[in-house]
Amino acid sequence: MSKNELFRRDYDIESEMLLDFLQQALTGMSTVTSCQLADSGDRIEFRTSFTLTSWGDKMSATVEPRADDRSAVIVRGEPRVGILSTPWGEELHATTIEGHLDAALTPLVEAARTNPIVLLQADHRRVEALFARIAATEDAKRAELVTQVVKALRVHMELEETLVYPLIQREVDEEMAEEAEVEHRLARDVLDQLETLSPDEPGFDGALTMVVAGIEHHVAEEETEAFPGLVAKLSAERLAELARELTSARAGLVDSGAPSSRAAAKKAASPARPKRTTPADGTPRSRRARPKIDPDQTTKADLVAQAKKAGIGGYSHMTKAELARAITKA
């Protein structure tokens, strides 16, 4: 054990997901007075109420990968030595911190083996925490936080599109799955824009606001409608199988880094958009009549996406026919 290392524990889960659960566990512990993900994204710095005579003032929990998709939590700290400090007291406090943390963390790890919703919601909480940190940060650290949140979102969206949405489409609601995929496409467009901007450039805050608003709306719909619908339709055995599939696929995506390069590859493969020209009769294209949209020839999800891009308000309460009319007039 290295200097200032209090303890380490192994868990049967891959490192990135364990880090998400660790952050949840520390946030929910009554004995933890503050916690924050470090700028490096690989450890959590926290304080506990055990600061009078011993450990707890400056603590950090790091997640390290092990073999066979296992990971370890290593907790370090600096002892607060005073006239009342004793080796016995320091050991007691370290043991207490270990017990409290393991009691909060183990149920999350155990639930993840059989409940895929726990895994997906852990992603949501991690992204929300990163958004909050970006909003509270004003210096160069924002760029690193943006990189972290973009990576987390791309991995999460890839998992949902590959493994979750096909099930929602078949078992819950086809239109719900289509709308979710449209929202993912819109989110990717804004993420691409966010990545190209420096935090001090004009447009960065606007792009960030769009991402946060879109993700918040999307998360609310998933957690109140899509995920409960999936749990109601699938057997316990199928849910456990989906949890295993998500865990395995996540490890592969994180190792390969494929989602991070996906947008760049897609952009490179796309042909250049032809330059718009004015027709021979001199009539500006903007004055040409827009073709009328037939609501029977498209899905509601596509109509909602078009309404969002056109800046139409109240689209979530419109029927397909109303959406088609509003888009045509926009």
C-alpha positions as CSV (number, residue, x, y, z in Angstrom):
1,M,0.0,0.0,0.0
2,S,1.4,3.4,-1.0
3,K,1.8,6.4,1.2
4,N,-1.6,7.9,2.2
5,E,-3.5,5.1,0.6
6,L,-6.4,4.1,2.9
7,F,-7.8,1.1,1.1
8,R,-8.5,-0.5,-2.3
9,R,-11.4,-2.7,-3.3
10,D,-12.0,-4.7,-6.5
11,Y,-15.4,-4.7,-8.2
12,D,-16.7,-6.9,-11.1
13,I,-17.5,-4.1,-13.5
14,E,-15.5,-2.1,-16.1
15,S,-13.7,1.0,-15.0
16,E,-15.7,3.8,-16.7
17,M,-19.0,2.5,-15.4
18,L,-17.5,2.0,-11.9
19,L,-16.4,5.7,-12.0
20,D,-20.0,6.7,-12.7
21,F,-21.3,4.6,-9.8
22,L,-18.6,5.9,-7.5
23,Q,-19.7,9.4,-8.2
24,Q,-23.3,8.5,-7.5
25,A,-22.3,6.7,-4.3
26,L,-20.2,9.6,-2.9
27,T,-22.9,12.1,-3.8
28,G,-25.5,10.2,-1.8
29,M,-23.3,9.5,1.3
30,S,-24.4,11.6,4.3
31,T,-20.8,11.6,5.6
32,V,-19.4,13.1,2.4
33,T,-19.6,16.9,2.6
34,S,-18.4,17.6,-0.9
35,C,-17.2,15.7,-4.0
36,Q,-16.0,16.7,-7.5
37,L,-14.7,14.9,-10.5
38,A,-11.1,15.9,-11.2
39,D,-10.3,17.7,-14.4
40,S,-8.5,14.6,-15.6
41,G,-11.8,12.7,-15.4
42,D,-10.2,9.6,-13.8
43,R,-10.7,10.3,-10.1
44,I,-13.1,12.0,-7.7
45,E,-11.9,14.4,-5.0
46,F,-14.0,14.6,-1.9
47,R,-14.2,15.6,1.8
48,T,-15.9,13.7,4.7
49,S,-17.1,14.8,8.1
50,F,-14.3,12.9,9.7
51,T,-11.9,15.9,9.8
52,L,-11.6,16.8,13.4
53,T,-8.7,14.5,14.3
54,S,-8.0,12.3,11.3
55,W,-8.7,11.4,7.7
56,G,-11.3,13.1,5.6
57,D,-10.1,16.6,4.8
58,K,-8.5,15.9,1.5
59,M,-9.6,12.6,0.0
60,S,-9.5,11.2,-3.6
61,A,-11.0,8.0,-5.1
62,T,-9.4,6.7,-8.2
63,V,-10.7,3.9,-10.5
64,E,-8.1,1.6,-12.1
65,P,-8.9,-1.2,-14.6
66,R,-8.1,-4.8,-13.8
67,A,-8.2,-8.0,-15.9
68,D,-11.4,-9.6,-17.1
69,D,-13.4,-6.3,-17.1
70,R,-12.9,-5.9,-13.3
71,S,-11.9,-2.6,-11.7
72,A,-10.5,-1.3,-8.4
73,V,-11.4,1.7,-6.3
74,I,-8.3,3.2,-4.6
75,V,-8.9,5.8,-1.9
76,R,-6.2,8.1,-0.7
77,G,-6.0,11.0,1.7
78,E,-4.0,13.2,3.9
79,P,-4.3,12.7,7.7
80,R,-5.3,15.7,9.7
81,V,-2.9,15.3,12.6
82,G,-3.7,17.1,15.9
83,I,-3.1,16.7,19.5
84,L,-6.0,14.3,19.7
85,S,-4.8,12.1,16.8
86,T,-3.7,8.6,17.4
87,P,-2.8,5.7,15.1
88,W,-5.8,3.8,16.4
89,G,-8.1,6.8,15.6
90,E,-6.7,7.1,12.1
91,E,-7.2,3.4,11.4
92,L,-10.8,3.6,12.8
93,H,-11.7,6.5,10.6
94,A,-10.2,4.9,7.5
95,T,-12.1,1.7,8.2
96,T,-15.3,3.7,8.7
97,I,-14.9,5.6,5.4
98,E,-14.2,2.3,3.6
99,G,-17.3,0.7,5.1
100,H,-19.6,3.6,4.2
101,L,-18.3,3.8,0.7
102,D,-18.6,0.1,0.0
103,A,-22.1,0.0,1.4
104,A,-23.2,2.8,-1.0
105,L,-21.3,1.4,-4.0
106,T,-22.0,-2.3,-3.9
107,P,-25.8,-2.1,-4.4
108,L,-25.2,-0.1,-7.6
109,V,-22.7,-2.5,-9.0
110,E,-24.9,-5.5,-8.1
111,A,-28.0,-3.9,-9.7
112,A,-26.1,-3.1,-12.9
113,R,-25.7,-6.9,-13.6
114,T,-29.4,-7.4,-14.0
115,N,-30.9,-3.9,-14.6
116,P,-29.9,-2.1,-17.8
117,I,-31.8,1.0,-16.7
118,V,-29.3,1.5,-13.8
119,L,-26.5,1.6,-16.4
120,L,-28.3,4.0,-18.7
121,Q,-29.3,6.4,-15.9
122,A,-25.7,6.4,-14.5
123,D,-24.7,7.8,-17.9
124,H,-27.3,10.5,-17.6
125,R,-26.2,11.5,-14.1
126,R,-22.5,11.7,-15.2
127,V,-23.4,13.9,-18.2
128,E,-25.5,16.2,-16.0
129,A,-22.6,16.6,-13.5
130,L,-20.2,17.5,-16.4
131,F,-22.7,20.1,-17.8
132,A,-22.9,21.6,-14.3
133,R,-19.1,21.8,-14.1
134,I,-18.8,23.4,-17.5
135,A,-21.3,26.0,-16.6
136,A,-19.4,26.8,-13.4
137,T,-16.0,26.9,-15.1
138,E,-14.7,30.0,-16.9
139,D,-11.1,29.2,-17.8
140,A,-9.2,26.8,-20.1
141,K,-10.5,23.8,-18.1
142,R,-13.8,24.0,-20.0
143,A,-12.2,22.6,-23.1
144,E,-11.2,19.4,-21.3
145,L,-14.6,19.1,-19.7
146,V,-16.3,19.5,-23.1
147,T,-14.1,16.7,-24.4
148,Q,-15.2,14.5,-21.6
149,V,-18.9,15.2,-22.0
150,V,-18.8,14.8,-25.8
151,K,-17.1,11.4,-25.4
152,A,-19.6,10.3,-22.7
153,L,-22.6,11.3,-24.9
154,R,-21.3,9.6,-28.0
155,V,-20.7,6.3,-26.2
156,H,-24.1,6.5,-24.6
157,M,-26.0,7.3,-27.8
158,E,-24.2,4.5,-29.7
159,L,-25.2,2.0,-27.0
160,E,-28.9,3.2,-27.1
161,E,-29.1,3.1,-30.9
162,T,-27.5,-0.3,-31.2
163,L,-29.1,-2.2,-28.3
164,V,-31.9,-0.2,-26.6
165,Y,-33.9,1.6,-29.3
166,P,-34.5,-1.6,-31.4
167,L,-36.1,-3.1,-28.4
168,I,-38.2,0.0,-27.7
169,Q,-39.3,0.0,-31.4
170,R,-40.4,-3.7,-31.2
171,E,-41.7,-4.0,-27.7
172,V,-42.9,-0.5,-26.6
173,D,-43.6,2.1,-29.2
174,E,-42.2,2.4,-32.7
175,E,-42.8,6.1,-33.0
176,M,-41.1,6.7,-29.6
177,A,-38.0,5.0,-30.9
178,E,-38.0,6.9,-34.1
179,E,-38.3,10.3,-32.3
180,A,-35.5,9.3,-29.9
181,E,-33.2,8.6,-32.9
182,V,-34.1,11.9,-34.5
183,E,-33.2,13.7,-31.2
184,H,-29.8,11.9,-31.2
185,R,-29.1,13.1,-34.8
186,L,-29.9,16.6,-33.7
187,A,-27.7,16.3,-30.6
188,R,-24.8,15.0,-32.8
189,D,-25.1,18.0,-35.1
190,V,-24.7,20.4,-32.1
191,L,-21.9,18.3,-30.5
192,D,-20.0,18.6,-33.8
193,Q,-20.4,22.3,-33.7
194,L,-19.4,22.5,-30.0
195,E,-16.2,20.5,-30.7
196,T,-15.1,23.0,-33.4
197,L,-15.5,26.0,-31.1
198,S,-13.1,27.2,-28.4
199,P,-14.8,28.0,-25.1
200,D,-13.9,31.7,-25.6
201,E,-15.3,31.9,-29.1
202,P,-18.6,33.5,-30.0
203,G,-21.2,30.8,-30.4
204,F,-19.8,28.4,-27.9
205,D,-22.3,29.3,-25.1
206,G,-25.1,29.2,-27.6
207,A,-24.1,25.7,-28.8
208,L,-23.7,24.5,-25.2
209,T,-27.1,25.8,-24.2
210,M,-28.7,24.0,-27.2
211,V,-26.9,20.7,-26.2
212,V,-28.0,21.0,-22.5
213,A,-31.6,21.8,-23.4
214,G,-31.9,19.0,-25.9
215,I,-30.3,16.4,-23.6
216,E,-32.4,17.4,-20.6
217,H,-35.6,17.1,-22.7
218,H,-34.4,13.7,-24.1
219,V,-33.4,12.3,-20.7
220,A,-36.8,13.3,-19.2
221,E,-38.6,11.5,-21.9
222,E,-36.5,8.4,-21.6
223,E,-36.7,8.1,-17.9
224,T,-40.4,8.8,-17.6
225,E,-41.7,7.0,-20.7
226,A,-39.2,4.8,-22.7
227,F,-37.3,3.1,-19.9
228,P,-40.4,2.3,-17.7
229,G,-42.1,1.0,-20.9
230,L,-39.2,-1.3,-21.6
231,V,-39.0,-2.7,-18.1
232,A,-42.8,-3.4,-18.2
233,K,-42.5,-5.3,-21.5
234,L,-39.3,-7.4,-21.0
235,S,-38.8,-10.4,-18.8
236,A,-36.3,-10.3,-15.9
237,E,-34.1,-12.7,-17.9
238,R,-34.1,-10.4,-21.0
239,L,-33.4,-7.4,-18.9
240,A,-30.4,-9.1,-17.4
241,E,-29.2,-10.1,-20.8
242,L,-29.5,-6.5,-22.0
243,A,-27.5,-5.3,-19.0
244,R,-24.7,-7.8,-20.0
245,E,-24.8,-6.6,-23.6
246,L,-24.6,-3.0,-22.6
247,T,-21.6,-3.6,-20.3
248,S,-19.7,-5.6,-22.9
249,A,-20.5,-3.1,-25.7
250,R,-19.5,-0.1,-23.6
251,A,-16.1,-1.6,-22.8
252,G,-15.5,-2.2,-26.5
253,L,-16.5,1.4,-27.4
254,V,-14.4,3.0,-24.7
255,D,-11.3,0.9,-25.7
256,S,-11.6,1.6,-29.4
257,G,-12.7,5.2,-29.1
258,A,-14.9,4.7,-32.2
259,P,-17.7,7.1,-31.2
260,S,-15.3,10.0,-30.8
261,S,-14.1,9.6,-34.3
262,R,-17.5,8.7,-35.8
263,A,-18.5,12.3,-36.6
264,A,-15.2,13.1,-38.2
265,A,-15.3,10.0,-40.4
266,K,-18.9,10.7,-41.4
267,K,-18.0,14.3,-42.3
268,A,-15.0,13.1,-44.4
269,A,-17.1,10.6,-46.2
270,S,-19.9,13.0,-47.0
271,P,-19.7,14.8,-50.4
272,A,-19.4,18.5,-50.5
273,R,-22.7,20.3,-50.5
274,P,-23.3,21.9,-54.0
275,K,-23.3,25.7,-54.0
276,R,-26.8,27.2,-54.3
277,T,-27.4,29.1,-57.5
278,T,-30.1,31.4,-58.8
279,P,-32.4,29.9,-61.4
280,A,-32.1,31.1,-65.0
281,D,-35.3,33.1,-64.8
282,G,-33.7,35.2,-62.1
283,T,-36.2,34.2,-59.4
284,P,-34.6,33.8,-56.0
285,R,-35.0,30.2,-54.7
286,S,-36.3,31.6,-51.5
287,R,-39.4,32.9,-53.3
288,R,-40.3,29.5,-54.8
289,A,-43.3,27.8,-53.2
290,R,-42.4,25.2,-50.7
291,P,-43.8,21.8,-51.5
292,K,-46.8,20.9,-49.3
293,I,-45.9,18.2,-46.8
294,D,-48.1,15.1,-46.8
295,P,-48.4,13.9,-43.1
296,D,-49.3,10.4,-44.3
297,Q,-46.0,10.0,-46.2
298,T,-43.7,10.7,-43.2
299,T,-43.4,9.8,-39.5
300,K,-44.2,12.1,-36.7
301,A,-40.6,11.9,-35.5
302,D,-39.4,13.4,-38.7
303,L,-42.0,16.1,-38.6
304,V,-41.0,16.9,-35.0
305,A,-37.4,17.2,-36.1
306,Q,-38.3,19.5,-38.9
307,A,-40.5,21.6,-36.6
308,K,-37.5,22.0,-34.1
309,K,-35.2,23.1,-36.9
310,A,-37.8,25.6,-38.1
311,G,-38.2,27.1,-34.6
312,I,-41.9,26.1,-34.4
313,G,-43.2,26.3,-30.8
314,G,-45.7,23.9,-29.2
315,Y,-44.7,21.0,-31.6
316,S,-44.9,18.4,-28.9
317,H,-48.7,18.9,-28.6
318,M,-49.5,18.9,-32.4
319,T,-50.9,16.1,-34.5
320,K,-49.1,15.0,-37.6
321,A,-51.5,17.1,-39.8
322,E,-50.9,20.2,-37.6
323,L,-47.1,19.7,-37.8
324,A,-47.2,19.4,-41.5
325,R,-49.2,22.6,-41.9
326,A,-47.0,24.5,-39.5
327,I,-43.8,23.4,-41.3
328,T,-45.2,24.3,-44.7
329,K,-46.0,27.8,-43.5
330,A,-42.7,28.3,-41.7
